[in-house]
Amino acid sequence: MISNKWGWVIQEVPSMILFSLFFFVGSLRKTPVSYVFWVLWTAHYLNRSLIFPFRIRTEGKKIPILIVCSAIIFNFCNGFLNGYFLGNFGSNFDASYLFSPGFLFGFAIFVAGFVINNHSDAILISLRRPGETGYKIPTGGLFKYVSCPNHFGEIVEWLGFAVMVGSMPAWSFAIWTFCNLVPRALDHHKWYLQKFPDYPKERKAVLPLVL
């Protein structure tokens, strides 16, 4: 077992580092568009690896090292594949691509997912005051519709990234994220229903009105 906070840092940082490493050492000339992709990826993982872990109130909570190691492998693969692609194959986007329908649509989806993810995290963090333990039913935002809007937001983020980039690595990451987070959300939803007899029955697990 390892500290929950430091487990988050250790498992999430590799994605940001590897993506940046292979992006910048890649052989292709970087364009404004490819730098935008780098900034979006880095913004997500800067928050996930160095800001979010120190906002959560989980003093004394531990996480199995096996889970941390599996997350490192997940982030290693995705950081490498996407960073290598954009550093060596994906810099052929000229500046005009910033105004294309594909980029604008994907960027809007990414930003919406980022906002949903972080707003939902903020709601969850605010449920527990400093020194408090135990669990409460989250309310507000998309918690009205699903038990895990934070997971929904992250799925939306990487869907938007895949739409923007349009590469196999980006789409594989979006699909991989979906396949990773949906089962976790279903487990959380089941736990909520078992833990709280008055839990809102109309809520879905992760996809509003669907699942």
C-alpha positions in Angstrom: 0.0 0.0 0.0 1.0 3.6 -0.6 -0.3 7.0 0.3 -3.3 7.9 -1.8 -2.0 11.4 -2.6 1.4 10.2 -3.7 -0.1 7.3 -5.5 -2.0 9.7 -7.7 1.2 11.7 -8.4 3.3 8.7 -9.2 0.7 7.1 -11.5 -0.3 10.3 -13.4 3.0 12.2 -13.9 4.4 9.6 -16.4 1.8 10.6 -19.0 2.7 14.2 -18.9 6.5 13.6 -18.9 6.5 10.9 -21.7 4.1 12.9 -23.9 6.3 16.0 -23.6 9.5 14.1 -24.1 8.5 12.3 -27.3 6.7 15.4 -28.6 9.7 17.6 -28.3 12.4 15.2 -29.4 10.3 14.2 -32.4 11.8 14.9 -35.8 9.0 17.0 -37.2 8.9 20.8 -37.0 6.3 21.9 -34.5 3.4 24.1 -35.6 1.0 26.3 -33.6 -1.6 23.6 -33.9 0.6 20.9 -32.5 1.6 23.2 -29.6 -2.1 23.6 -28.8 -2.4 19.8 -28.6 0.6 19.7 -26.3 -0.9 22.5 -24.1 -4.3 20.7 -23.7 -2.7 17.4 -22.8 -0.3 19.0 -20.4 -3.1 21.1 -18.8 -5.1 18.0 -18.0 -2.2 16.0 -16.6 -0.7 19.0 -14.7 -4.0 19.2 -12.9 -4.5 15.5 -12.5 -0.9 14.7 -11.3 0.2 17.8 -9.3 -2.9 19.8 -8.3 -5.8 17.4 -7.8 -3.9 15.0 -5.5 -3.3 17.8 -3.0 -6.8 19.1 -3.1 -8.5 15.9 -2.1 -9.1 15.2 1.6 -8.0 11.6 2.0 -5.6 11.9 4.9 -4.5 8.4 6.0 -6.1 6.7 2.9 -3.9 4.1 1.1 -4.0 2.8 -2.4 -2.6 -0.6 -3.5 0.7 -0.4 -5.3 -0.6 -2.9 -7.9 -3.2 -0.3 -8.9 -0.6 2.4 -9.2 1.6 0.2 -11.3 -1.2 -0.7 -13.7 -2.1 3.0 -14.0 1.6 3.8 -14.8 1.5 1.2 -17.6 -1.8 2.7 -18.9 -0.3 6.3 -18.9 3.1 5.2 -20.2 1.4 3.6 -23.3 -0.9 6.6 -24.0 1.7 9.2 -23.3 4.3 7.5 -25.5 1.9 6.8 -28.4 0.3 10.3 -28.6 3.6 12.2 -27.9 5.4 10.1 -30.5 2.7 10.6 -33.1 2.5 14.4 -32.7 6.3 14.7 -32.5 7.0 12.6 -35.6 3.9 12.3 -37.8 1.2 14.8 -36.7 2.8 18.2 -37.1 1.5 18.6 -40.6 -1.4 20.8 -39.4 -0.9 24.3 -40.6 -2.3 27.4 -38.8 -5.5 27.4 -40.9 -6.5 24.1 -39.2 -7.2 26.1 -36.0 -10.3 27.5 -37.8 -11.5 24.3 -39.3 -14.8 22.7 -38.2 -13.0 19.5 -37.0 -10.7 21.5 -34.7 -13.3 23.9 -33.4 -15.8 21.1 -32.7 -13.2 18.9 -31.0 -11.8 21.8 -29.0 -15.4 22.7 -27.7 -15.9 19.1 -26.7 -12.6 19.0 -24.9 -13.2 22.2 -23.0 -16.7 21.1 -22.0 -15.3 17.8 -20.7 -12.5 19.6 -18.8 -15.0 21.9 -17.1 -17.4 19.0 -16.2 -14.5 16.9 -14.8 -13.1 19.7 -12.7 -16.4 21.1 -11.5 -17.5 17.6 -10.4 -14.2 17.0 -8.6 -14.7 20.3 -6.8 -18.2 19.2 -5.6 -16.8 15.8 -4.4 -13.9 17.5 -2.5 -16.3 20.0 -0.9 -18.4 17.2 0.6 -15.8 16.5 3.2 -14.6 19.3 5.5 -11.1 19.3 6.8 -10.8 16.5 9.4 -14.1 14.9 8.4 -14.5 11.2 7.5 -17.4 9.3 6.1 -19.4 9.7 2.9 -22.3 11.9 1.6 -24.5 11.9 -1.4 -23.1 14.5 -3.9 -25.5 17.0 -5.4 -25.2 19.8 -7.9 -24.0 20.0 -11.5 -24.3 16.8 -13.4 -24.7 14.8 -10.2 -28.4 15.5 -10.9 -28.2 13.0 -13.8 -25.2 10.6 -13.1 -23.3 9.3 -10.1 -19.9 9.9 -11.7 -19.9 13.1 -13.8 -16.2 13.4 -13.1 -15.6 10.2 -15.1 -18.1 11.4 -17.8 -16.2 14.7 -18.1 -12.9 12.9 -18.6 -14.5 10.6 -21.3 -15.8 13.7 -23.1 -12.4 15.4 -22.8 -10.5 12.7 -24.7 -13.3 12.3 -27.2 -12.8 15.9 -28.0 -9.0 15.4 -28.2 -9.5 12.5 -30.6 -11.8 14.6 -32.8 -9.3 17.4 -32.9 -6.2 15.3 -33.7 -7.9 12.5 -35.7 -5.1 10.0 -35.2 -5.2 6.4 -34.3 -3.3 7.0 -31.0 -5.8 9.7 -30.0 -8.8 7.6 -30.8 -7.3 4.5 -29.1 -6.8 6.7 -25.9 -10.4 7.9 -26.1 -11.7 4.3 -26.4 -9.3 3.1 -23.7 -10.5 5.8 -21.4 -14.1 4.9 -22.0 -13.4 1.2 -21.3 -11.5 2.0 -18.2 -13.9 4.6 -16.6 -17.3 3.1 -17.4 -16.8 -0.1 -15.3 -15.4 2.0 -12.5 -18.5 4.3 -12.7 -20.8 1.3 -12.7 -19.1 0.0 -9.5 -19.4 3.4 -7.8 -23.1 3.7 -8.8 -23.8 0.3 -7.4 -22.0 1.2 -4.2 -24.0 4.4 -3.8 -27.3 2.5 -4.2 -26.2 0.0 -1.5 -24.8 2.6 0.9 -27.6 5.1 0.8 -31.3 3.8 0.9 -32.5 7.3 -0.2 -30.1 7.6 -3.1 -31.8 9.1 -6.2 -33.1 6.2 -8.2 -33.3 8.3 -11.4 -29.6 8.8 -11.6 -27.6 6.8 -14.1 -24.0 5.8 -13.5 -21.9 7.8 -16.0 -23.8 8.6 -19.3 -26.7 11.0 -18.7 -30.1 9.3 -19.5 -28.3 6.3 -21.0 -26.1 4.2 -18.7 
